[in-house]
Amino acid sequence: MNLKYPGGPKIDELAKSGRAGIKLPKTHLDGLNFSFSGIKTAVLNLVNNKKEIIKEDLALSFEQAVTDMLLENTKKAIDEYEFKKVALAGRCI
């Protein structure tokens, strides 16, 4: 998407005015493992191969796919380990 490092805050800003709808793959690995390599490759391929990709839509679709993957694994961990509380932390530069 030709965004400079770090891309996260820029993706988040673009996503605010985007419309989701671009299908992106979600990696399903055994246990609680996951990888973002497939989704990053899919975004790269879309950017390189589609002439009329709307960056805002791609940013929102990317955010939603990554969030879905994180939530799915968090729910699996809660069920598997019977956690009573979960804390999520992150930061945006």
Secondary structure, 3 states (H helix, E strand, C coil): CCCCCCHHHHHHHHHCCCCCCCCCCCCCCCCCCCCCHHHHHHHHHHHHHCCCCCHHHHHHHHHHHHHHHHHHHHHHHHHHHCCCCCCCCCCCC
